């Protein structure tokens, strides 16, 4: 199971880590933490040294009720930082976390090699066509509604079956646009209740039926810290536990804030498999 990033084949039969770099002032865990070039480069260096294969850069906060920002503002946060990162770390594989096809074009032209779309193409009708033309790996996430109203859209007949159906339909549309590399993300915390999140985690192996790589992003999310009456800052242990479960159920990419701990989980799980 491989994906092609800028001509480099990444073998996902061994799980990989995607390090999160938020360029937003209001992200739920590390908003505003990386505001200078030096902060950003130090964090990228740390994640790469700790073992990250991908760096996922986002400039639009997708936490519930987050502020909506313009395309211009999102681009102004992304492009200069992609350029400085690739200047210092030319081998870095940058994934851009956006749901806007125009942003995708600009970022891929600036060196990004992967797209992580929280909306699964539902918020921009040109997204699939754009991915097909650019031929970059595409992370297809499940979301109902928008980041602003998604928590009012969390009703399902059967959450596992409904998300599977969503993926089947979207994958068919992506294949029509000749998109080769598709990665699935069930969208933990997006238009899901606490029960839905744990039902999906418990049944994650069912998504292997689609024979596509799985990305799991549970890092420091409220599904973990609310259960433990904690907060995002104190959710690293719970994150590692959830990541371990996800790996045992077939996850190929862990999207995390804490790369070293995710790499340790991968090593331990590999040892018992």
PyMOL commands that set and color helices and strands:
alter all, ss='L'
color gray80, all
select helices_A, chain A and resi 37-50+71-88+101-109+127-134+150-152+159-176+194-202+204-210+222-225+232-234+236-248+259-272
alter helices_A, ss='H'
color red, helices_A
select strands_A, chain A and resi 2-5+8-11+16-22+54-58+93-97+114-117+137-141+182-185+213-216+253-256
alter strands_A, ss='S'
color yellow, strands_A
deselect
rebuild
show_as cartoon
